């Protein structure tokens, strides 16, 4: 039972830089699931899909965003399948993503 001066639940721990929450445990799981999905679909390492997804998911976790936005990056149909497989295992426990957005060109691009 909390005492008079305590506040109950504590907030998320800050990372090493103090700029966002510590997401090391979640990122371990993210890297594992992305690698597993890529190996299941037999995607070649030259596509560097894993780096793209791990970077995007890390950004979403540190900013506490619930959406992934891909602007200009094209993971292709196989990459999207890999992302879907990884998110099936990760969401909502490790990654709380509600929205996926794939933009063909960057925002405010005249093309």
N, C-alpha and C positions, 0 to 999 in steps of 0.2 A: 504494500500500500504506500503510495507516494506521501512524503511528508509535506508540510505546509509550504516550504520553499522550493520544492522540486516542480519541474514542469512536465514530467511524464516522458513521452517519446522525445528522442533527440533527433536532430536533423541529419541529413546525409553528411558523411565525412568528406572533408575537402581533400583534393588531390595533393600531389607533391608541390605544385606551384601555388596552391591555394585559390585557383581560379575557378574550379568546378568540382563536382563530386568525384570521389575515387571510384573508378570503373574498372580496375585491374581484374577483379574476379569475373566480372561480366565479359570483359574483352577476351579472357582466356577461353571462355565458353564460345564466344562469337568466332574466334579463330578456328577452334576445333570443328564447329558445325559447318562453317564455310568450307574448310578443307575437306570435310567428309562429303559434302554435297558436290564439290568439284570433282572429287575422285569417283563418286558414284556415276556422274554423268560423263566421265572421261574427257574432261575439258583440258586442252593443252595448256601448260604453264605460260606459253608465250602470250596468251590472251591477257594475262595479269588481272583476271576477274577478281581473284582473292584480294589483291591490294585495293581495288576500287571499292569492293563491298566492305572490307574491314575499315577503311578510312571513313566511308559514309556512316557506318554504324557507330564508329567511335565518336564522330561529330554529333550524331543524334543523341548518344548517351551523355556526353559531356555538356551539351547545351540543354539537356532534358527536353528535347524536341520529340514529338510523336509522329514525325513525318520524315521520309527519305525523299529528297529531290535530286534527280539526275538531270543536269542541264548540259547538253552537248555530249556527255559520255554515252556511249552506246554499248551496253553489255550484250545486246543481241538476244535472240530467243533462247539460246542455250544458257546464257548468263542469267536471264530472268528466271528460267527454270531452277538454276542453282540457288538463286536468291530465295525463291519460294520454298525450296526444300530446307534451306537454312532457317528461314523465318518460322517454318512450321515447328521446328524444334526449339527455337529461341523465344518466341512470343508466347504469352505475355510475361513470362517469368523473368527472363534476362533482358529482353528488349521490348519495350512497350511502343511498338510502331502501329499507328492507326491508318496512315496514308502513305501511298507510294505515288510518286509523280515522275514521269519520264517526259522531258521536254526535248524536242529535237534540236532546237537552237537555244543559246543562252537568252535570258531575259533582256529585253531592250535591244536585241539584235535586229538590224534592218532586213536581214536575209530571210 
